[in-house]
Amino acid sequence: MPEIIRAAAVGSHAPHRFHPDTDNQLRRRCGIGDRHVHSRAVSASIRLLAVVEIGGFALLFAGFVLLLPHIVSKLALA
């Protein structure tokens, strides 16, 4: 799931490379041509990306903390 969200975020930012409208994407509707993405959709996707990134970090950190006693015991025996 995080890979899909990251790909969507990168894909949504790519068209802005060719237009001078990257000063604040949350301020107004953004789009190219006749198609527009509402600022609420952009804001929601940014918030979802933040939640997924924080959750991924928490999962990795929890795994590290849970394995830390095992790692320390192995180092003490060496």
C-alpha positions in Angstrom: 0.0 0.0 0.0 2.7 2.6 0.8 4.3 2.0 -2.6 1.0 2.7 -4.4 0.5 5.9 -2.3 4.1 7.0 -3.0 3.7 6.4 -6.7 0.4 8.4 -6.8 2.2 11.2 -4.9 5.1 11.3 -7.4 2.7 11.0 -10.3 0.6 13.9 -9.1 3.7 16.1 -8.6 5.3 15.3 -12.0 3.0 17.5 -14.1 3.8 20.5 -11.9 7.4 20.3 -13.1 6.3 21.9 -16.4 4.1 24.6 -14.9 5.0 27.4 -12.5 2.3 26.4 -10.0 4.2 24.6 -7.3 4.4 27.4 -4.7 1.4 26.0 -2.7 -0.7 23.1 -3.9 -3.1 23.3 -1.0 -4.2 26.9 -1.7 -6.2 26.3 -4.8 -7.3 23.7 -7.2 -4.5 22.3 -9.3 -4.7 20.6 -12.7 -3.7 20.6 -16.3 -6.0 21.6 -19.1 -9.7 21.0 -18.3 -9.1 18.4 -15.6 -8.7 19.5 -12.0 -8.0 17.9 -8.7 -9.8 19.5 -5.9 -7.6 20.8 -3.1 -9.4 18.6 -0.6 -8.4 15.5 -2.5 -4.8 16.7 -2.6 -4.9 17.5 1.1 -6.4 14.1 1.9 -3.8 12.3 -0.1 -1.0 14.2 1.7 -2.4 13.4 5.1 -2.8 9.7 4.1 0.8 9.6 2.9 1.9 11.0 6.2 -0.1 8.5 8.2 1.3 5.6 6.1 4.9 6.8 6.4 4.6 7.2 10.2 3.0 3.8 10.5 5.8 2.3 8.4 8.5 3.9 10.6 6.6 2.7 13.8 6.6 -0.8 12.5 10.3 -0.9 11.7 11.1 0.8 15.0 9.0 -1.7 16.9 10.8 -4.6 15.2 14.1 -3.1 16.1 13.1 -2.6 19.7 11.7 -6.2 20.0 14.9 -7.7 18.5 17.3 -5.5 20.5 17.5 -7.8 23.5 18.3 -10.7 21.2 21.0 -8.8 19.5 22.6 -7.6 22.8 22.6 -11.2 24.1 24.3 -12.5 21.0 27.0 -9.7 21.3 27.5 -10.5 25.0 28.2 -14.2 24.1 30.7 -13.3 21.4 
